[in-house]
Amino acid sequence: MSGNRVTPIQGLIIVSIFALIIIAIIFASQFYFSYVEVTEAANNCFNRGGHPIIEKTGLEMTYFECITN
């Protein structure tokens, strides 16, 4: 009686699926925090009566200016 043993291929598939899930969670959190950073900066500028100028490269905000009159 051999039981329900996990073969090496099945183990590799399980580890790969968990790795993909973790990578997806990391990317999703990076997108979320990038969105929050830009949104907060823009909202603070709008609250002061200004107009924000924002440049992004990938997920990073590379330039921010709040123009007020």
mmCIF file of the N, C-alpha and C atoms, coordinates in Angstrom:
data_MODEL
# 
_entry.id   MODEL 
# 
loop_
_atom_site.group_PDB 
_atom_site.id 
_atom_site.type_symbol 
_atom_site.label_atom_id 
_atom_site.label_alt_id 
_atom_site.label_comp_id 
_atom_site.label_asym_id 
_atom_site.label_entity_id 
_atom_site.label_seq_id 
_atom_site.pdbx_PDB_ins_code 
_atom_site.Cartn_x 
_atom_site.Cartn_y 
_atom_site.Cartn_z 
_atom_site.occupancy 
_atom_site.B_iso_or_equiv 
_atom_site.pdbx_formal_charge 
_atom_site.auth_seq_id 
_atom_site.auth_comp_id 
_atom_site.auth_asym_id 
_atom_site.auth_atom_id 
_atom_site.pdbx_PDB_model_num 
ATOM 1   N N  . MET A 1 1  ? 0.850  -1.178 0.000   1.00 0.00 ? 1  MET A N  1 
ATOM 2   C CA . MET A 1 1  ? 0.000  0.000  0.000   1.00 0.00 ? 1  MET A CA 1 
ATOM 3   C C  . MET A 1 1  ? 0.895  1.240  0.000   1.00 0.00 ? 1  MET A C  1 
ATOM 4   N N  . SER A 1 2  ? 0.818  2.016  -1.071  1.00 0.00 ? 2  SER A N  1 
ATOM 5   C CA . SER A 1 2  ? 1.729  3.152  -1.227  1.00 0.00 ? 2  SER A CA 1 
ATOM 6   C C  . SER A 1 2  ? 1.162  4.449  -0.676  1.00 0.00 ? 2  SER A C  1 
ATOM 7   N N  . GLY A 1 3  ? -0.116 4.604  -0.574  1.00 0.00 ? 3  GLY A N  1 
ATOM 8   C CA . GLY A 1 3  ? -0.715 5.836  -0.041  1.00 0.00 ? 3  GLY A CA 1 
ATOM 9   C C  . GLY A 1 3  ? -0.720 6.956  -1.068  1.00 0.00 ? 3  GLY A C  1 
ATOM 10  N N  . ASN A 1 4  ? -0.974 8.159  -0.619  1.00 0.00 ? 4  ASN A N  1 
ATOM 11  C CA . ASN A 1 4  ? -1.021 9.335  -1.495  1.00 0.00 ? 4  ASN A CA 1 
ATOM 12  C C  . ASN A 1 4  ? 0.289  10.099 -1.369  1.00 0.00 ? 4  ASN A C  1 
ATOM 13  N N  . ARG A 1 5  ? 1.308  9.644  -2.052  1.00 0.00 ? 5  ARG A N  1 
ATOM 14  C CA . ARG A 1 5  ? 2.603  10.305 -2.010  1.00 0.00 ? 5  ARG A CA 1 
ATOM 15  C C  . ARG A 1 5  ? 2.689  11.316 -3.138  1.00 0.00 ? 5  ARG A C  1 
ATOM 16  N N  . VAL A 1 6  ? 3.381  12.393 -2.895  1.00 0.00 ? 6  VAL A N  1 
ATOM 17  C CA . VAL A 1 6  ? 3.575  13.439 -3.894  1.00 0.00 ? 6  VAL A CA 1 
ATOM 18  C C  . VAL A 1 6  ? 4.841  13.115 -4.673  1.00 0.00 ? 6  VAL A C  1 
ATOM 19  N N  . THR A 1 7  ? 4.693  13.043 -5.980  1.00 0.00 ? 7  THR A N  1 
ATOM 20  C CA . THR A 1 7  ? 5.850  12.764 -6.830  1.00 0.00 ? 7  THR A CA 1 
ATOM 21  C C  . THR A 1 7  ? 6.693  14.034 -6.952  1.00 0.00 ? 7  THR A C  1 
ATOM 22  N N  . PRO A 1 8  ? 7.955  13.902 -7.355  1.00 0.00 ? 8  PRO A N  1 
ATOM 23  C CA . PRO A 1 8  ? 8.798  15.098 -7.525  1.00 0.00 ? 8  PRO A CA 1 
ATOM 24  C C  . PRO A 1 8  ? 8.210  16.104 -8.510  1.00 0.00 ? 8  PRO A C  1 
ATOM 25  N N  . ILE A 1 9  ? 7.585  15.624 -9.572  1.00 0.00 ? 9  ILE A N  1 
ATOM 26  C CA . ILE A 1 9  ? 6.967  16.536 -10.558 1.00 0.00 ? 9  ILE A CA 1 
ATOM 27  C C  . ILE A 1 9  ? 5.810  17.290 -9.920  1.00 0.00 ? 9  ILE A C  1 
ATOM 28  N N  . GLN A 1 10 ? 4.978  16.601 -9.172  1.00 0.00 ? 10 GLN A N  1 
ATOM 29  C CA . GLN A 1 10 ? 3.862  17.252 -8.494  1.00 0.00 ? 10 GLN A CA 1 
ATOM 30  C C  . GLN A 1 10 ? 4.372  18.273 -7.477  1.00 0.00 ? 10 GLN A C  1 
ATOM 31  N N  . GLY A 1 11 ? 5.433  17.945 -6.764  1.00 0.00 ? 11 GLY A N  1 
ATOM 32  C CA . GLY A 1 11 ? 6.031  18.876 -5.808  1.00 0.00 ? 11 GLY A CA 1 
ATOM 33  C C  . GLY A 1 11 ? 6.543  20.122 -6.501  1.00 0.00 ? 11 GLY A C  1 
ATOM 34  N N  . LEU A 1 12 ? 7.185  19.930 -7.648  1.00 0.00 ? 12 LEU A N  1 
ATOM 35  C CA . LEU A 1 12 ? 7.680  21.066 -8.423  1.00 0.00 ? 12 LEU A CA 1 
ATOM 36  C C  . LEU A 1 12 ? 6.536  21.945 -8.904  1.00 0.00 ? 12 LEU A C  1 
ATOM 37  N N  . ILE A 1 13 ? 5.465  21.339 -9.333  1.00 0.00 ? 13 ILE A N  1 
ATOM 38  C CA . ILE A 1 13 ? 4.297  22.102 -9.800  1.00 0.00 ? 13 ILE A CA 1 
ATOM 39  C C  . ILE A 1 13 ? 3.691  22.890 -8.637  1.00 0.00 ? 13 ILE A C  1 
ATOM 40  N N  . ILE A 1 14 ? 3.583  22.266 -7.481  1.00 0.00 ? 14 ILE A N  1 
ATOM 41  C CA . ILE A 1 14 ? 3.009  22.945 -6.318  1.00 0.00 ? 14 ILE A CA 1 
ATOM 42  C C  . ILE A 1 14 ? 3.879  24.133 -5.913  1.00 0.00 ? 14 ILE A C  1 
ATOM 43  N N  . VAL A 1 15 ? 5.190  23.943 -5.847  1.00 0.00 ? 15 VAL A N  1 
ATOM 44  C CA . VAL A 1 15 ? 6.100  25.026 -5.485  1.00 0.00 ? 15 VAL A CA 1 
ATOM 45  C C  . VAL A 1 15 ? 6.037  26.140 -6.522  1.00 0.00 ? 15 VAL A C  1 
ATOM 46  N N  . SER A 1 16 ? 5.948  25.781 -7.804  1.00 0.00 ? 16 SER A N  1 
ATOM 47  C CA . SER A 1 16 ? 5.866  26.787 -8.871  1.00 0.00 ? 16 SER A CA 1 
ATOM 48  C C  . SER A 1 16 ? 4.593  27.614 -8.759  1.00 0.00 ? 16 SER A C  1 
ATOM 49  N N  . ILE A 1 17 ? 3.493  26.969 -8.456  1.00 0.00 ? 17 ILE A N  1 
ATOM 50  C CA . ILE A 1 17 ? 2.222  27.686 -8.314  1.00 0.00 ? 17 ILE A CA 1 
ATOM 51  C C  . ILE A 1 17 ? 2.296  28.660 -7.140  1.00 0.00 ? 17 ILE A C  1 
ATOM 52  N N  . PHE A 1 18 ? 2.852  28.218 -6.006  1.00 0.00 ? 18 PHE A N  1 
ATOM 53  C CA . PHE A 1 18 ? 2.996  29.119 -4.861  1.00 0.00 ? 18 PHE A CA 1 
ATOM 54  C C  . PHE A 1 18 ? 3.921  30.285 -5.193  1.00 0.00 ? 18 PHE A C  1 
ATOM 55  N N  . ALA A 1 19 ? 5.005  30.022 -5.928  1.00 0.00 ? 19 ALA A N  1 
ATOM 56  C CA . ALA A 1 19 ? 5.930  31.094 -6.310  1.00 0.00 ? 19 ALA A CA 1 
ATOM 57  C C  . ALA A 1 19 ? 5.228  32.109 -7.209  1.00 0.00 ? 19 ALA A C  1 
ATOM 58  N N  . LEU A 1 20 ? 4.432  31.634 -8.162  1.00 0.00 ? 20 LEU A N  1 
ATOM 59  C CA . LEU A 1 20 ? 3.697  32.549 -9.045  1.00 0.00 ? 20 LEU A CA 1 
ATOM 60  C C  . LEU A 1 20 ? 2.689  33.383 -8.264  1.00 0.00 ? 20 LEU A C  1 
ATOM 61  N N  . ILE A 1 21 ? 2.034  32.778 -7.295  1.00 0.00 ? 21 ILE A N  1 
ATOM 62  C CA . ILE A 1 21 ? 1.071  33.517 -6.473  1.00 0.00 ? 21 ILE A CA 1 
ATOM 63  C C  . ILE A 1 21 ? 1.785  34.606 -5.678  1.00 0.00 ? 21 ILE A C  1 
ATOM 64  N N  . ILE A 1 22 ? 2.931  34.278 -5.094  1.00 0.00 ? 22 ILE A N  1 
ATOM 65  C CA . ILE A 1 22 ? 3.686  35.267 -4.315  1.00 0.00 ? 22 ILE A CA 1 
ATOM 66  C C  . ILE A 1 22 ? 4.170  36.404 -5.208  1.00 0.00 ? 22 ILE A C  1 
ATOM 67  N N  . ILE A 1 23 ? 4.665  36.074 -6.399  1.00 0.00 ? 23 ILE A N  1 
ATOM 68  C CA . ILE A 1 23 ? 5.119  37.114 -7.338  1.00 0.00 ? 23 ILE A CA 1 
ATOM 69  C C  . ILE A 1 23 ? 3.954  38.007 -7.746  1.00 0.00 ? 23 ILE A C  1 
ATOM 70  N N  . ALA A 1 24 ? 2.789  37.423 -7.998  1.00 0.00 ? 24 ALA A N  1 
ATOM 71  C CA . ALA A 1 24 ? 1.611  38.209 -8.365  1.00 0.00 ? 24 ALA A CA 1 
ATOM 72  C C  . ALA A 1 24 ? 1.214  39.153 -7.229  1.00 0.00 ? 24 ALA A C  1 
ATOM 73  N N  . ILE A 1 25 ? 1.290  38.673 -5.995  1.00 0.00 ? 25 ILE A N  1 
ATOM 74  C CA . ILE A 1 25 ? 0.946  39.518 -4.842  1.00 0.00 ? 25 ILE A CA 1 
ATOM 75  C C  . ILE A 1 25 ? 1.934  40.671 -4.725  1.00 0.00 ? 25 ILE A C  1 
ATOM 76  N N  . ILE A 1 26 ? 3.218  40.404 -4.946  1.00 0.00 ? 26 ILE A N  1 
ATOM 77  C CA . ILE A 1 26 ? 4.232  41.462 -4.865  1.00 0.00 ? 26 ILE A CA 1 
ATOM 78  C C  . ILE A 1 26 ? 3.985  42.519 -5.935  1.00 0.00 ? 26 ILE A C  1 
ATOM 79  N N  . PHE A 1 27 ? 3.728  42.087 -7.179  1.00 0.00 ? 27 PHE A N  1 
ATOM 80  C CA . PHE A 1 27 ? 3.451  43.056 -8.248  1.00 0.00 ? 27 PHE A CA 1 
ATOM 81  C C  . PHE A 1 27 ? 2.185  43.860 -7.960  1.00 0.00 ? 27 PHE A C  1 
ATOM 82  N N  . ALA A 1 28 ? 1.145  43.202 -7.480  1.00 0.00 ? 28 ALA A N  1 
ATOM 83  C CA . ALA A 1 28 ? -0.107 43.903 -7.174  1.00 0.00 ? 28 ALA A CA 1 
ATOM 84  C C  . ALA A 1 28 ? 0.114  44.946 -6.088  1.00 0.00 ? 28 ALA A C  1 
ATOM 85  N N  . SER A 1 29 ? 0.901  44.615 -5.071  1.00 0.00 ? 29 SER A N  1 
ATOM 86  C CA . SER A 1 29 ? 1.138  45.587 -4.003  1.00 0.00 ? 29 SER A CA 1 
ATOM 87  C C  . SER A 1 29 ? 1.967  46.765 -4.516  1.00 0.00 ? 29 SER A C  1 
ATOM 88  N N  . GLN A 1 30 ? 2.920  46.518 -5.416  1.00 0.00 ? 30 GLN A N  1 
ATOM 89  C CA . GLN A 1 30 ? 3.699  47.610 -5.988  1.00 0.00 ? 30 GLN A CA 1 
ATOM 90  C C  . GLN A 1 30 ? 2.807  48.549 -6.805  1.00 0.00 ? 30 GLN A C  1 
ATOM 91  N N  . PHE A 1 31 ? 1.911  47.978 -7.612  1.00 0.00 ? 31 PHE A N  1 
ATOM 92  C CA . PHE A 1 31 ? 0.975  48.799 -8.381  1.00 0.00 ? 31 PHE A CA 1 
ATOM 93  C C  . PHE A 1 31 ? 0.083  49.612 -7.449  1.00 0.00 ? 31 PHE A C  1 
ATOM 94  N N  . TYR A 1 32 ? -0.405 48.982 -6.381  1.00 0.00 ? 32 TYR A N  1 
ATOM 95  C CA . TYR A 1 32 ? -1.286 49.667 -5.443  1.00 0.00 ? 32 TYR A CA 1 
ATOM 96  C C  . TYR A 1 32 ? -0.571 50.834 -4.766  1.00 0.00 ? 32 TYR A C  1 
ATOM 97  N N  . PHE A 1 33 ? 0.632  50.588 -4.239  1.00 0.00 ? 33 PHE A N  1 
ATOM 98  C CA . PHE A 1 33 ? 1.346  51.657 -3.531  1.00 0.00 ? 33 PHE A CA 1 
ATOM 99  C C  . PHE A 1 33 ? 1.765  52.783 -4.476  1.00 0.00 ? 33 PHE A C  1 
ATOM 100 N N  . SER A 1 34 ? 2.055  52.459 -5.725  1.00 0.00 ? 34 SER A N  1 
ATOM 101 C CA . SER A 1 34 ? 2.355  53.495 -6.715  1.00 0.00 ? 34 SER A CA 1 
ATOM 102 C C  . SER A 1 34 ? 1.115  54.353 -6.964  1.00 0.00 ? 34 SER A C  1 
ATOM 103 N N  . TYR A 1 35 ? -0.031 53.702 -7.091  1.00 0.00 ? 35 TYR A N  1 
ATOM 104 C CA . TYR A 1 35 ? -1.296 54.419 -7.291  1.00 0.00 ? 35 TYR A CA 1 
ATOM 105 C C  . TYR A 1 35 ? -1.596 55.329 -6.096  1.00 0.00 ? 35 TYR A C  1 
ATOM 106 N N  . VAL A 1 36 ? -1.416 54.806 -4.893  1.00 0.00 ? 36 VAL A N  1 
ATOM 107 C CA . VAL A 1 36 ? -1.693 55.582 -3.681  1.00 0.00 ? 36 VAL A CA 1 
ATOM 108 C C  . VAL A 1 36 ? -0.769 56.794 -3.601  1.00 0.00 ? 36 VAL A C  1 
ATOM 109 N N  . GLU A 1 37 ? 0.502  56.607 -3.923  1.00 0.00 ? 37 GLU A N  1 
ATOM 110 C CA . GLU A 1 37 ? 1.463  57.715 -3.864  1.00 0.00 ? 37 GLU A CA 1 
ATOM 111 C C  . GLU A 1 37 ? 1.056  58.847 -4.802  1.00 0.00 ? 37 GLU A C  1 
ATOM 112 N N  . VAL A 1 38 ? 0.720  58.519 -6.037  1.00 0.00 ? 38 VAL A N  1 
ATOM 113 C CA . VAL A 1 38 ? 0.348  59.534 -7.021  1.00 0.00 ? 38 VAL A CA 1 
ATOM 114 C C  . VAL A 1 38 ? -0.974 60.187 -6.645  1.00 0.00 ? 38 VAL A C  1 
ATOM 115 N N  . THR A 1 39 ? -1.938 59.386 -6.207  1.00 0.00 ? 39 THR A N  1 
ATOM 116 C CA . THR A 1 39 ? -3.252 59.916 -5.844  1.00 0.00 ? 39 THR A CA 1 
ATOM 117 C C  . THR A 1 39 ? -3.159 60.877 -4.661  1.00 0.00 ? 39 THR A C  1 
ATOM 118 N N  . GLU A 1 40 ? -2.396 60.515 -3.644  1.00 0.00 ? 40 GLU A N  1 
ATOM 119 C CA . GLU A 1 40 ? -2.257 61.392 -2.475  1.00 0.00 ? 40 GLU A CA 1 
ATOM 120 C C  . GLU A 1 40 ? -1.554 62.695 -2.839  1.00 0.00 ? 40 GLU A C  1 
ATOM 121 N N  . ALA A 1 41 ? -0.504 62.604 -3.649  1.00 0.00 ? 41 ALA A N  1 
ATOM 122 C CA . ALA A 1 41 ? 0.210  63.816 -4.056  1.00 0.00 ? 41 ALA A CA 1 
ATOM 123 C C  . ALA A 1 41 ? -0.709 64.731 -4.861  1.00 0.00 ? 41 ALA A C  1 
ATOM 124 N N  . ALA A 1 42 ? -1.453 64.168 -5.805  1.00 0.00 ? 42 ALA A N  1 
ATOM 125 C CA . ALA A 1 42 ? -2.353 64.973 -6.628  1.00 0.00 ? 42 ALA A CA 1 
ATOM 126 C C  . ALA A 1 42 ? -3.475 65.570 -5.790  1.00 0.00 ? 42 ALA A C  1 
ATOM 127 N N  . ASN A 1 43 ? -4.055 64.784 -4.901  1.00 0.00 ? 43 ASN A N  1 
ATOM 128 C CA . ASN A 1 43 ? -5.149 65.293 -4.065  1.00 0.00 ? 43 ASN A CA 1 
ATOM 129 C C  . ASN A 1 43 ? -4.687 66.412 -3.146  1.00 0.00 ? 43 ASN A C  1 
ATOM 130 N N  . ASN A 1 44 ? -3.490 66.281 -2.581  1.00 0.00 ? 44 ASN A N  1 
ATOM 131 C CA . ASN A 1 44 ? -2.964 67.358 -1.742  1.00 0.00 ? 44 ASN A CA 1 
ATOM 132 C C  . ASN A 1 44 ? -2.763 68.633 -2.550  1.00 0.00 ? 44 ASN A C  1 
ATOM 133 N N  . CYS A 1 45 ? -2.323 68.491 -3.779  1.00 0.00 ? 45 CYS A N  1 
ATOM 134 C CA . CYS A 1 45 ? -2.140 69.657 -4.646  1.00 0.00 ? 45 CYS A CA 1 
ATOM 135 C C  . CYS A 1 45 ? -3.495 70.294 -4.971  1.00 0.00 ? 45 CYS A C  1 
ATOM 136 N N  . PHE A 1 46 ? -4.475 69.460 -5.326  1.00 0.00 ? 46 PHE A N  1 
ATOM 137 C CA . PHE A 1 46 ? -5.811 69.985 -5.633  1.00 0.00 ? 46 PHE A CA 1 
ATOM 138 C C  . PHE A 1 46 ? -6.418 70.678 -4.417  1.00 0.00 ? 46 PHE A C  1 
ATOM 139 N N  . ASN A 1 47 ? -6.186 70.125 -3.222  1.00 0.00 ? 47 ASN A N  1 
ATOM 140 C CA . ASN A 1 47 ? -6.728 70.720 -1.992  1.00 0.00 ? 47 ASN A CA 1 
ATOM 141 C C  . ASN A 1 47 ? -6.144 72.106 -1.726  1.00 0.00 ? 47 ASN A C  1 
ATOM 142 N N  . ARG A 1 48 ? -4.956 72.369 -2.229  1.00 0.00 ? 48 ARG A N  1 
ATOM 143 C CA . ARG A 1 48 ? -4.336 73.690 -2.080  1.00 0.00 ? 48 ARG A CA 1 
ATOM 144 C C  . ARG A 1 48 ? -4.697 74.610 -3.243  1.00 0.00 ? 48 ARG A C  1 
ATOM 145 N N  . GLY A 1 49 ? -5.563 74.146 -4.136  1.00 0.00 ? 49 GLY A N  1 
ATOM 146 C CA . GLY A 1 49 ? -5.987 74.956 -5.268  1.00 0.00 ? 49 GLY A CA 1 
ATOM 147 C C  . GLY A 1 49 ? -5.002 74.931 -6.421  1.00 0.00 ? 49 GLY A C  1 
ATOM 148 N N  . GLY A 1 50 ? -4.167 73.924 -6.462  1.00 0.00 ? 50 GLY A N  1 
ATOM 149 C CA . GLY A 1 50 ? -3.152 73.851 -7.505  1.00 0.00 ? 50 GLY A CA 1 
ATOM 150 C C  . GLY A 1 50 ? -3.483 72.841 -8.585  1.00 0.00 ? 50 GLY A C  1 
ATOM 151 N N  . HIS A 1 51 ? -2.567 72.754 -9.519  1.00 0.00 ? 51 HIS A N  1 
ATOM 152 C CA . HIS A 1 51 ? -2.669 71.810 -10.625 1.00 0.00 ? 51 HIS A CA 1 
ATOM 153 C C  . HIS A 1 51 ? -1.395 70.964 -10.632 1.00 0.00 ? 51 HIS A C  1 
ATOM 154 N N  . PRO A 1 52 ? -1.510 69.645 -10.410 1.00 0.00 ? 52 PRO A N  1 
ATOM 155 C CA . PRO A 1 52 ? -0.304 68.829 -10.322 1.00 0.00 ? 52 PRO A CA 1 
ATOM 156 C C  . PRO A 1 52 ? 0.254  68.458 -11.695 1.00 0.00 ? 52 PRO A C  1 
ATOM 157 N N  . ILE A 1 53 ? 1.563  68.416 -11.768 1.00 0.00 ? 53 ILE A N  1 
ATOM 158 C CA . ILE A 1 53 ? 2.262  67.876 -12.929 1.00 0.00 ? 53 ILE A CA 1 
ATOM 159 C C  . ILE A 1 53 ? 3.054  66.684 -12.418 1.00 0.00 ? 53 ILE A C  1 
ATOM 160 N N  . ILE A 1 54 ? 2.731  65.510 -12.947 1.00 0.00 ? 54 ILE A N  1 
ATOM 161 C CA . ILE A 1 54 ? 3.328  64.267 -12.455 1.00 0.00 ? 54 ILE A CA 1 
ATOM 162 C C  . ILE A 1 54 ? 3.906  63.503 -13.625 1.00 0.00 ? 54 ILE A C  1 
ATOM 163 N N  . GLU A 1 55 ? 5.133  63.035 -13.449 1.00 0.00 ? 55 GLU A N  1 
ATOM 164 C CA . GLU A 1 55 ? 5.746  62.146 -14.422 1.00 0.00 ? 55 GLU A CA 1 
ATOM 165 C C  . GLU A 1 55 ? 6.092  60.850 -13.708 1.00 0.00 ? 55 GLU A C  1 
ATOM 166 N N  . LYS A 1 56 ? 5.825  59.733 -14.397 1.00 0.00 ? 56 LYS A N  1 
ATOM 167 C CA . LYS A 1 56 ? 6.124  58.430 -13.834 1.00 0.00 ? 56 LYS A CA 1 
ATOM 168 C C  . LYS A 1 56 ? 6.970  57.642 -14.821 1.00 0.00 ? 56 LYS A C  1 
ATOM 169 N N  . THR A 1 57 ? 7.873  56.860 -14.280 1.00 0.00 ? 57 THR A N  1 
ATOM 170 C CA . THR A 1 57 ? 8.620  55.891 -15.066 1.00 0.00 ? 57 THR A CA 1 
ATOM 171 C C  . THR A 1 57 ? 8.335  54.537 -14.445 1.00 0.00 ? 57 THR A C  1 
ATOM 172 N N  . GLY A 1 58 ? 7.613  53.715 -15.170 1.00 0.00 ? 58 GLY A N  1 
ATOM 173 C CA . GLY A 1 58 ? 7.212  52.435 -14.600 1.00 0.00 ? 58 GLY A CA 1 
ATOM 174 C C  . GLY A 1 58 ? 6.290  52.661 -13.428 1.00 0.00 ? 58 GLY A C  1 
ATOM 175 N N  . LEU A 1 59 ? 6.683  52.178 -12.280 1.00 0.00 ? 59 LEU A N  1 
ATOM 176 C CA . LEU A 1 59 ? 5.866  52.338 -11.076 1.00 0.00 ? 59 LEU A CA 1 
ATOM 177 C C  . LEU A 1 59 ? 6.359  53.466 -10.186 1.00 0.00 ? 59 LEU A C  1 
ATOM 178 N N  . GLU A 1 60 ? 7.399  54.164 -10.600 1.00 0.00 ? 60 GLU A N  1 
ATOM 179 C CA . GLU A 1 60 ? 8.016  55.185 -9.769  1.00 0.00 ? 60 GLU A CA 1 
ATOM 180 C C  . GLU A 1 60 ? 7.634  56.586 -10.239 1.00 0.00 ? 60 GLU A C  1 
ATOM 181 N N  . MET A 1 61 ? 7.237  57.439 -9.294  1.00 0.00 ? 61 MET A N  1 
ATOM 182 C CA . MET A 1 61 ? 6.973  58.832 -9.613  1.00 0.00 ? 61 MET A CA 1 
ATOM 183 C C  . MET A 1 61 ? 8.326  59.542 -9.673  1.00 0.00 ? 61 MET A C  1 
ATOM 184 N N  . THR A 1 62 ? 8.693  60.008 -10.875 1.00 0.00 ? 62 THR A N  1 
ATOM 185 C CA . THR A 1 62 ? 10.017 60.609 -11.062 1.00 0.00 ? 62 THR A CA 1 
ATOM 186 C C  . THR A 1 62 ? 9.999  62.127 -10.961 1.00 0.00 ? 62 THR A C  1 
ATOM 187 N N  . TYR A 1 63 ? 8.816  62.736 -11.119 1.00 0.00 ? 63 TYR A N  1 
ATOM 188 C CA . TYR A 1 63 ? 8.740  64.195 -11.061 1.00 0.00 ? 63 TYR A CA 1 
ATOM 189 C C  . TYR A 1 63 ? 7.359  64.582 -10.561 1.00 0.00 ? 63 TYR A C  1 
ATOM 190 N N  . PHE A 1 64 ? 7.328  65.556 -9.652  1.00 0.00 ? 64 PHE A N  1 
ATOM 191 C CA . PHE A 1 64 ? 6.061  66.081 -9.162  1.00 0.00 ? 64 PHE A CA 1 
ATOM 192 C C  . PHE A 1 64 ? 6.215  67.567 -8.938  1.00 0.00 ? 64 PHE A C  1 
ATOM 193 N N  . GLU A 1 65 ? 5.247  68.322 -9.441  1.00 0.00 ? 65 GLU A N  1 
ATOM 194 C CA . GLU A 1 65 ? 5.203  69.756 -9.203  1.00 0.00 ? 65 GLU A CA 1 
ATOM 195 C C  . GLU A 1 65 ? 3.758  70.164 -9.039  1.00 0.00 ? 65 GLU A C  1 
ATOM 196 N N  . CYS A 1 66 ? 3.511  71.021 -8.060  1.00 0.00 ? 66 CYS A N  1 
ATOM 197 C CA . CYS A 1 66 ? 2.180  71.541 -7.825  1.00 0.00 ? 66 CYS A CA 1 
ATOM 198 C C  . CYS A 1 66 ? 2.183  73.022 -8.198  1.00 0.00 ? 66 CYS A C  1 
ATOM 199 N N  . ILE A 1 67 ? 1.487  73.348 -9.250  1.00 0.00 ? 67 ILE A N  1 
ATOM 200 C CA . ILE A 1 67 ? 1.453  74.733 -9.732  1.00 0.00 ? 67 ILE A CA 1 
ATOM 201 C C  . ILE A 1 67 ? 0.215  75.419 -9.156  1.00 0.00 ? 67 ILE A C  1 
ATOM 202 N N  . THR A 1 68 ? 0.468  76.469 -8.382  1.00 0.00 ? 68 THR A N  1 
ATOM 203 C CA . THR A 1 68 ? -0.635 77.257 -7.808  1.00 0.00 ? 68 THR A CA 1 
ATOM 204 C C  . THR A 1 68 ? -0.551 78.674 -8.362  1.00 0.00 ? 68 THR A C  1 
ATOM 205 N N  . ASN A 1 69 ? -1.697 79.278 -8.500  1.00 0.00 ? 69 ASN A N  1 
ATOM 206 C CA . ASN A 1 69 ? -1.759 80.642 -9.036  1.00 0.00 ? 69 ASN A CA 1 
ATOM 207 C C  . ASN A 1 69 ? -1.939 81.643 -7.940  1.00 0.00 ? 69 ASN A C  1 
# 
